[in-house]
Amino acid sequence: MSEPTSEASAVYLRLKKLFGGPTPRAQKSRRGHDGGEPGSEPFGAGRDPRGLGSVMDALTTELGWDSELDKAELIGAWAELVGEDTAARSQPLGIEDGVLTVQCDSTAWATQLRLMRVELLTAIAQRYPRAGIQSIRFNGPDVPSWKYGRRSAQWRGPRDTYG
């Protein structure tokens, strides 16, 4: 009569029957290597460890994250790109379809930054080429909308509040 086997042993035996035992190649690699395959020597060419920075660069390129990382770096380095005074009066909101949207404190700052658009696009293209920024939209301060609902009447609205 055979001994009762544990569940783990039963699973192992089922998998061994399904996939077979170790292959002769696997047994050979466990015993030692005779040097027949190139690049498998422990101190051979291509076996040196690489730095973490180069590994991460290769990974981000392979996964296609370069563009997204450049966009995030651009938004994070807005103050360096435009200067502290301008950064205090403007804030990048996001990037969508190659358009960088910037919220400004006043319409005067939005107008000033619109005049500097070409210089800013040149600086962005030089520092963050993979971000894919093609245009910049400068928004002034948000003013409340006086339209409510799907239909609204044409009227002059408030006069003395927003100028």
C-alpha positions as CSV (number, residue, x, y, z in Angstrom):
1,M,0.0,0.0,0.0
2,S,1.3,3.4,-0.9
3,E,1.9,6.2,1.6
4,P,-0.5,9.1,1.6
5,T,1.2,12.2,0.0
6,S,0.8,15.8,1.0
7,E,-1.1,18.2,-1.2
8,A,2.2,20.0,-2.2
9,S,3.8,16.7,-3.2
10,A,0.7,15.8,-5.3
11,V,0.9,19.2,-7.1
12,Y,4.6,18.8,-7.7
13,L,4.1,15.3,-9.2
14,R,1.3,16.5,-11.4
15,L,3.4,19.4,-12.8
16,K,6.4,17.1,-13.2
17,K,4.2,14.7,-15.3
18,L,2.7,17.6,-17.3
19,F,5.9,19.5,-18.0
20,G,8.5,16.7,-17.7
21,G,11.6,16.6,-15.7
22,P,14.6,18.9,-16.0
23,T,16.0,19.1,-19.5
24,P,19.6,18.0,-20.2
25,R,20.5,21.6,-20.9
26,A,19.2,22.7,-17.5
27,Q,21.1,19.8,-15.8
28,K,24.3,20.8,-17.6
29,S,24.0,24.4,-16.5
30,R,23.6,23.3,-12.9
31,R,26.7,21.2,-12.9
32,G,29.0,23.8,-14.5
33,H,29.6,25.3,-17.9
34,D,32.1,24.1,-20.4
35,G,32.5,27.6,-22.1
36,G,30.7,26.7,-25.3
37,E,28.3,29.6,-25.3
38,P,29.6,33.1,-25.9
39,G,28.8,35.7,-23.3
40,S,28.2,33.3,-20.5
41,E,31.6,33.5,-18.8
42,P,31.3,35.4,-15.5
43,F,33.9,38.0,-16.4
44,G,33.3,38.1,-20.2
45,A,32.4,41.1,-22.4
46,G,29.0,42.6,-21.7
47,R,28.8,41.3,-18.1
48,D,29.8,44.5,-16.4
49,P,27.1,46.1,-14.2
50,R,25.6,49.3,-15.6
51,G,24.8,52.4,-13.6
52,L,21.2,53.0,-12.4
53,G,20.9,56.2,-14.5
54,S,21.7,54.4,-17.8
55,V,19.3,51.6,-16.9
56,M,16.5,54.0,-16.1
57,D,17.1,56.0,-19.3
58,A,17.0,52.8,-21.3
59,L,13.8,51.7,-19.5
60,T,12.0,55.0,-20.0
61,T,12.9,55.1,-23.7
62,E,11.8,51.5,-24.2
63,L,8.4,52.1,-22.5
64,G,7.9,55.4,-24.2
65,W,7.9,57.6,-21.1
66,D,10.3,60.2,-22.4
67,S,7.7,62.6,-23.6
68,E,5.6,62.4,-20.3
69,L,8.7,62.8,-18.2
70,D,9.8,65.9,-20.1
71,K,6.4,67.4,-19.8
72,A,6.4,66.8,-16.0
73,E,10.0,68.3,-15.8
74,L,8.8,71.4,-17.8
75,I,5.9,72.1,-15.5
76,G,8.1,71.5,-12.4
77,A,10.9,73.8,-13.7
78,W,8.6,76.7,-14.8
79,A,10.3,79.1,-12.4
80,E,13.7,78.3,-13.8
81,L,12.4,78.7,-17.3
82,V,10.7,82.1,-17.0
83,G,12.3,83.6,-14.0
84,E,11.1,84.0,-10.4
85,D,9.1,87.2,-10.9
86,T,7.2,85.8,-13.9
87,A,6.6,82.5,-12.2
88,A,5.1,84.3,-9.2
89,R,2.5,85.8,-11.5
90,S,1.9,82.7,-13.8
91,Q,1.4,79.0,-13.3
92,P,1.4,76.2,-15.9
93,L,-1.8,74.2,-15.7
94,G,-1.1,71.3,-18.0
95,I,-0.1,70.1,-21.5
96,E,-2.7,68.7,-23.9
97,D,-2.2,68.0,-27.6
98,G,1.1,69.9,-27.7
99,V,-0.4,73.0,-26.1
100,L,1.0,74.3,-22.8
101,T,-1.7,76.2,-20.9
102,V,-0.6,78.8,-18.5
103,Q,-2.8,80.7,-16.0
104,C,-1.8,84.3,-15.3
105,D,-2.7,86.5,-12.4
106,S,-3.9,89.4,-14.6
107,T,-4.7,90.2,-18.2
108,A,-1.6,92.4,-18.3
109,W,0.6,89.5,-17.4
110,A,-1.1,87.3,-20.0
111,T,-0.5,89.9,-22.6
112,Q,3.1,90.3,-21.6
113,L,3.7,86.6,-21.8
114,R,2.0,86.4,-25.2
115,L,4.6,88.9,-26.4
116,M,7.3,86.6,-25.1
117,R,5.7,83.4,-26.7
118,V,8.4,82.9,-29.3
119,E,11.3,83.2,-26.8
120,L,9.5,80.8,-24.4
121,L,8.9,78.2,-27.1
122,T,12.5,78.4,-28.2
123,A,13.7,77.9,-24.6
124,I,11.3,75.0,-24.1
125,A,12.3,73.3,-27.4
126,Q,16.0,73.5,-26.4
127,R,15.6,72.3,-22.8
128,Y,12.7,69.8,-23.3
129,P,12.7,68.7,-26.9
130,R,10.8,65.4,-26.2
131,A,7.9,67.3,-24.5
132,G,6.4,68.1,-28.0
133,I,5.3,71.6,-27.1
134,Q,4.1,73.4,-30.2
135,S,2.1,76.3,-28.7
136,I,1.4,78.1,-25.5
137,R,-2.0,79.4,-24.4
138,F,-2.0,82.2,-21.8
139,N,-5.2,82.6,-19.8
140,G,-6.1,85.7,-17.9
141,P,-7.9,85.5,-14.5
142,D,-11.1,83.6,-14.4
143,V,-14.2,85.9,-14.3
144,P,-17.6,84.5,-13.4
145,S,-19.9,83.6,-16.3
146,W,-23.3,85.2,-16.3
147,K,-24.8,82.5,-18.5
148,Y,-26.9,79.9,-16.7
149,G,-28.6,77.0,-18.4
150,R,-28.7,76.0,-22.1
151,R,-30.3,79.2,-23.2
152,S,-29.5,82.7,-22.1
153,A,-30.7,86.2,-23.1
154,Q,-28.3,88.7,-24.7
155,W,-27.7,91.6,-22.3
156,R,-24.9,93.9,-21.5
157,G,-23.9,92.4,-18.2
158,P,-22.0,94.1,-15.4
159,R,-20.1,97.2,-16.4
160,D,-17.9,98.5,-13.5
161,T,-16.5,95.3,-12.0
162,Y,-14.1,93.7,-14.5
163,G,-11.9,95.9,-16.5
